[in-house]
Amino acid sequence: MSGKLHPNNRHQGRYDLAALSDTCTELATFLRSNPKGDQTIDFSDEKAVLCLNKALLMHFYNVQHWQIPPGYLCPPIPGRADYIHYLADLLAISNQKQCPTGKKVHVLDIGTGANCIYPIIGSQSYGWQFVGTDIDPVAVKTASLIVQSNNALNKLIKVRQQKESEYIFKGVVKSKDRFDLTLCNPPFHASMQEAQAASQRKWQNLNAGGKQNASRLNFGGQQFELWCPGGELAFLERMAKESVDYAEQVCWFTSLVSKKDNVKPMQQLLKRLGAKQCEVIHMSQGQKISRLIAWSFLDKDDHLQWAQAYWS
């Protein structure tokens, strides 16, 4: 992998902190010089990272009002944007290599979180319509408030509460819904203890081996955002099995897969479930390698007909 972001990603190279500070003046209070004399922020400071996200969303995505409750996940925006752009490439395959844009493209975000990050990036990058769902009522309320508070978002994004924890699609996908894509960033730890151990490693790296704040979750995160019984694979298997019931309402089901060892079991399961197409797309950001898995119960001819019916 090259370590480069998707070519369409707006966050190539180093952050232009001067320009971001001009857009969001609050960010200037968190700027400092690194040993080379370049401006940076303290990435182990949650308030600084939160403010950087506010500046990025304001500067690139027309979001004037964005705030999340203490302890909720503050996502790295460049990597989240990459997922959206690779999904656009996926749709382009059956649309004469042109990404469909505008309100005619409907996307379902499973576990949208309080930050509502994927609907924000997708709606502002491609004009797509989003439904974001979450099981956490605080996350739903916060995401809804973000949408309602921003004119750029409130006509393109809706937020729905998932009231039954054993389901992923049931209860939030209505009988008349049609989605071109579903996306998900699943919880990838099997327990809170595992999540805390991973957080401690991140804090030590960010603090050059120091242990301050090591017990706190890096950039926040609630239970449903970070872990579930059985970890990532168990969640993905549940999603795959339930997706069968929505095979005719969804063109592409997709999810991030953080652990590469989970890809092969998922491919095998999807084959048994009758998926006619399965794609694994690799992404990278610096030293970090990630991947997404996409599957469909429609064949390639069906996808061409879908594109003609909904995107033309």
C-alpha positions in Angstrom: 0.0 0.0 0.0 1.2 3.5 -0.7 0.0 5.0 2.5 -1.8 7.7 0.5 -5.4 8.8 0.9 -8.0 8.4 -1.8 -7.3 10.9 -4.7 -10.6 12.6 -4.1 -9.9 13.0 -0.3 -9.7 16.7 0.6 -7.3 16.0 3.4 -4.1 15.3 1.6 -0.7 16.1 3.3 -0.3 18.0 6.5 -3.2 20.0 8.0 -3.1 23.7 6.9 -3.5 24.9 10.5 -3.2 28.6 9.5 -6.1 28.3 7.1 -8.1 26.2 9.5 -7.5 28.8 12.3 -8.8 31.5 10.0 -12.0 29.6 9.5 -12.3 28.5 13.2 -10.5 31.1 15.3 -10.9 28.9 18.4 -8.3 26.5 17.0 -5.5 29.1 17.3 -5.5 28.7 21.1 -4.4 25.0 20.7 -1.6 25.6 18.2 2.0 25.0 19.3 5.4 24.5 17.6 7.0 21.1 17.3 10.7 20.5 17.6 11.1 21.4 13.9 9.4 24.7 14.4 6.2 23.7 12.5 2.8 24.4 13.9 0.9 21.5 15.3 -1.6 20.6 18.1 -1.2 18.1 21.0 -3.0 15.1 19.6 -3.2 13.6 23.1 -5.4 16.6 24.2 -9.0 15.7 23.6 -10.1 19.3 23.5 -7.5 20.1 20.9 -8.6 17.2 18.7 -12.2 18.1 19.1 -11.5 21.7 18.0 -9.5 20.5 15.0 -12.5 18.4 13.9 -14.8 21.5 14.3 -12.4 23.5 12.1 -12.2 20.7 9.5 -15.9 20.3 9.3 -16.4 24.1 9.1 -13.7 24.6 6.5 -14.4 21.7 4.2 -18.0 20.6 4.8 -20.1 23.7 5.5 -20.8 22.7 9.1 -21.1 25.8 11.3 -22.3 24.0 14.4 -20.8 20.7 15.6 -20.4 19.5 19.2 -20.4 16.1 20.8 -21.0 15.2 24.5 -18.0 14.4 26.7 -16.8 10.8 26.4 -18.2 10.3 22.9 -16.1 9.3 19.9 -14.3 12.1 18.2 -13.3 10.5 14.8 -10.3 11.1 12.6 -11.9 12.9 9.7 -9.4 12.0 6.9 -9.9 8.3 7.3 -13.6 8.6 7.5 -13.6 10.6 4.3 -11.7 7.8 2.6 -14.5 5.3 3.3 -17.0 7.6 1.6 -14.8 8.2 -1.5 -14.2 4.4 -1.9 -17.9 3.8 -1.7 -18.4 6.4 -4.5 -16.0 4.4 -6.6 -18.0 1.2 -5.8 -21.2 2.9 -7.2 -19.3 4.1 -10.3 -18.6 0.6 -11.4 -22.1 0.1 -12.6 -22.7 3.7 -13.7 -20.3 4.0 -16.7 -17.4 4.8 -14.2 -19.2 8.0 -13.1 -20.1 8.4 -9.4 -23.8 9.1 -9.1 -24.4 12.3 -7.1 -27.3 14.2 -5.6 -30.4 13.2 -3.6 -31.1 10.3 -5.9 -28.5 8.3 -4.0 -29.7 7.0 -0.6 -27.3 5.8 2.0 -27.8 4.1 5.4 -25.2 4.6 8.1 -25.3 2.0 10.8 -24.1 3.4 14.2 -23.8 7.0 13.1 -22.8 8.1 16.6 -23.1 11.4 18.2 -20.7 12.9 15.7 -22.8 12.0 12.6 -19.5 12.1 10.6 -20.3 9.8 7.6 -23.5 11.5 6.7 -21.9 14.9 7.0 -19.0 14.0 4.7 -21.1 12.1 2.2 -23.8 14.6 1.9 -21.4 17.5 1.5 -19.0 15.7 -0.9 -21.6 14.1 -3.2 -25.0 15.5 -2.3 -26.2 12.1 -1.2 -29.2 11.6 1.1 -28.5 9.8 4.4 -30.3 8.0 7.1 -28.1 7.6 10.2 -29.1 5.1 12.9 -27.9 4.5 16.4 -29.0 2.5 19.5 -27.8 5.1 21.9 -30.5 7.8 22.6 -27.9 10.4 23.5 -26.1 9.8 20.2 -29.3 10.0 18.3 -30.3 13.3 20.0 -26.9 14.8 19.5 -26.7 13.8 15.8 -30.2 15.1 15.2 -29.3 18.4 16.8 -26.2 18.7 14.6 -28.3 18.1 11.5 -31.1 20.5 12.6 -28.5 23.3 13.4 -26.9 23.3 10.0 -28.7 24.4 6.8 -26.3 22.4 4.7 -27.4 19.2 6.4 -31.0 19.4 7.4 -32.5 18.6 4.0 -30.1 15.7 3.3 -29.8 13.8 6.6 -32.3 12.0 8.9 -31.5 10.2 12.1 -33.4 7.2 13.4 -33.3 5.4 16.7 -32.6 1.7 16.7 -34.6 0.5 19.7 -33.8 -3.2 19.6 -30.2 -4.1 20.4 -30.4 -7.5 18.8 -31.1 -6.1 15.4 -29.1 -4.0 12.9 -31.4 -3.3 10.0 -34.8 -4.4 11.4 -36.7 -1.5 12.9 -34.8 1.2 11.1 -35.2 0.0 7.4 -38.8 0.7 6.5 -40.7 -1.4 4.0 -40.6 1.3 1.3 -37.0 2.2 1.9 -34.4 1.7 -0.9 -30.7 2.2 -0.2 -27.9 2.3 -2.7 -25.4 1.7 0.1 -25.2 0.8 3.7 -22.1 1.6 5.7 -20.8 0.8 9.1 -17.8 1.3 11.4 -18.4 -1.7 13.7 -17.2 -1.9 17.3 -14.0 -3.9 17.0 -13.2 -4.9 20.6 -14.7 -7.8 22.5 -14.8 -6.2 25.9 -14.3 -2.9 27.7 -11.0 -4.2 29.1 -9.7 -4.9 25.6 -10.7 -1.4 24.5 -9.0 0.2 27.5 -5.8 -1.8 26.8 -5.8 -0.5 23.2 -6.4 3.0 24.4 -3.5 2.8 26.8 -1.1 1.8 24.0 -2.3 4.8 21.9 -1.8 7.2 24.8 1.7 5.9 25.4 2.5 6.4 21.8 1.1 9.9 21.7 3.0 10.8 24.9 6.3 9.2 23.9 5.9 6.4 26.3 4.3 8.5 29.1 1.4 7.1 31.1 -0.7 10.2 31.8 -4.3 9.7 30.9 -3.6 6.1 30.0 -6.8 4.8 31.6 -8.9 7.1 29.5 -10.3 6.1 26.1 -8.4 7.9 23.3 -10.7 10.5 21.7 -13.6 9.1 23.7 -16.1 6.4 22.9 -19.1 4.7 24.4 -19.7 1.0 24.7 -21.6 0.6 21.5 -19.0 2.6 19.6 -16.0 0.5 20.8 -17.0 -3.0 21.8 -19.6 -5.7 21.7 -19.7 -9.4 22.8 -17.6 -11.4 20.4 -15.9 -8.4 19.0 -15.9 -7.2 15.4 -16.3 -10.6 13.7 -19.4 -11.4 15.8 -21.0 -8.1 14.8 -20.1 -8.5 11.1 -21.6 -12.0 11.1 -24.8 -10.7 12.6 -24.9 -7.9 10.0 -24.4 -10.4 7.1 -27.0 -12.8 8.3 -29.6 -10.0 8.8 -28.8 -8.4 5.4 -30.3 -11.4 3.6 -33.8 -10.1 4.7 -33.1 -6.8 2.9 -31.4 -8.2 -0.2 -33.9 -6.5 -2.6 -33.9 -3.1 -0.8 -30.1 -2.6 -0.8 -27.7 -2.4 -3.7 -24.5 -2.7 -1.7 -24.0 -3.6 2.0 -20.6 -2.5 3.3 -18.6 -2.3 6.5 -15.1 -1.5 7.6 -13.1 -4.5 8.8 -10.3 -3.4 11.1 -8.8 -6.9 11.6 -7.6 -8.6 8.4 -8.1 -12.0 9.9 -11.8 -11.4 9.9 -12.0 -10.9 6.1 -11.8 -14.6 5.0 -14.4 -15.8 7.5 -16.7 -13.1 6.3 -16.2 -14.0 2.6 -17.0 -17.6 3.4 -20.1 -16.7 5.3 -21.4 -14.4 2.6 -20.9 -17.1 0.0 -23.0 -19.5 2.1 -25.6 -16.8 2.5 -25.9 -16.4 -1.3 -24.2 -13.1 -1.9 -23.6 -12.8 -5.6 -20.9 -10.2 -5.3 -18.3 -9.6 -2.7 -15.5 -7.0 -2.8 -12.7 -6.3 -0.4 -11.3 -2.7 -0.8 -8.0 -1.8 0.9 -7.4 1.7 2.2 -4.4 3.3 3.9 -3.5 6.4 5.8 0.2 6.8 6.6 1.2 3.6 8.4 -2.4 2.6 9.1 -3.9 -0.1 6.8 -7.7 -0.7 6.8 -10.2 -2.3 4.6 -13.8 -2.4 3.8 -15.9 -5.4 2.7 -18.9 -4.9 0.3 -21.5 -7.5 -0.7 -24.6 -7.6 -2.7 -27.3 -10.2 -3.4 -27.7 -8.6 -6.9 -25.6 -9.7 -9.8 -23.8 -7.3 -12.2 -26.7 -7.1 -14.6 -29.0 -6.3 -11.7 -26.7 -3.5 -10.7 -26.8 -2.0 -14.2 -30.6 -2.1 -14.1 -30.5 -0.5 -10.6 -28.3 2.3 -11.9 -30.6 3.0 -14.8 -33.7 3.0 -12.6 -32.4 5.2 -9.8 -29.4 7.2 -10.9 -30.2 8.2 -14.5 
